[in-house]
Amino acid sequence: MGASTQVPMTAPRIRHSKGSGTPLVMVTAYDAPSARVVDGAGADMILVGDSVAMVVLGYDDTLQVTTDDMVHHVGAVARTRPNALIVGDLPWLSYHVSRDETVHNAAKLVRAGAGAVKLEGGRKRLESVAAILDAEIPVMGHIGLTPQSIHALGGFKVQGKQMDAAQTIVDDAIALAEAGCFAIVLECVPDGVARMVTDSVDVPTIGIGAGRHCDGQVLVFHDLLGFAGVGRSTPKFVRRYAALEETATLAVAHFADDVREGRYPSSEETYHMTDQMADVFESSGLELSSRAETASEPTVSPPV
């Protein structure tokens, strides 16, 4: 597989893809290796999500990461120069305090390499959306289950299960679209609610646990590749396409066995002295276990 186009994706292109008939693909990435994988697979967008807190940094929720943390990870992704649009997550409390602070924090993510930012919340966040848009920064909305509101919501729970709650989500989506958001993430809502939202707004909806009626889908890199972590359950909407944590663990265990049994490194994986140097050492009374087969200068790999 490969990227379908070499033209960099932009927020306006995402916005105008509504109704194209081809669902959008967004996957999270938090560093250069994961960004290369996601972009190489042809994803339309890379979300540098605050989920980095849970799947990379080992926290129990997303509330622990700061704007500086997000800048660090956005920069790592951006340095791979992907064709996919980089969307940087604004973390908790980065857009809640003041208009000036909101714009300043969004600008930090853009300077690090993001082409757009994402924030959580509906109509209560319209002032923040307007402030960021006034700074010419594209904004992606996020409604339904908003992980930064985990304490207010009482945990990670499906949202919009009752009619009034469903209508609130629809109204929030309409308000975000009218405010200028170029796309909206719908997280953990019934598929019927997601369909109502998708039909009610003229910008793409990106679902995660929202059924198949959205304009696109997003999954967390570590979830879809099988890096669940010991004792960490995955939501029902996650489809695992690989078991890379198991594969990686076996590979490292194989390396450890080879080291302990003396199988690594082999002669082929070792830099040897030239015969001339070996003769000098041996004439000095030092015994060498092997000699080089060639006097050519070895190529040295970058340090780890």
Secondary structure by P-SEA (a helix, b strand, c coil): ccccccccccaaaaaacccccbbbbbbbbccaaaaaaaaaacccbbbbccccccccccccccccccaaaaaaaaaaaaaaccccbbbbbbccccccccaaaaaaaaaaaaaacccbbbbbbcccaaaaaaaaaaacbbbbbbccccccccccccccccccccaaaaaaaaaaaaaaaaacccbbbbccccaaaaaaaaaaccbbbbbccccccccbbbbbccccccccccccccccccccccaaaaaaaaaaaaaaaaaaaccccccccbbbbcaaaaaaaaaaccccccccccccbbbbcccc
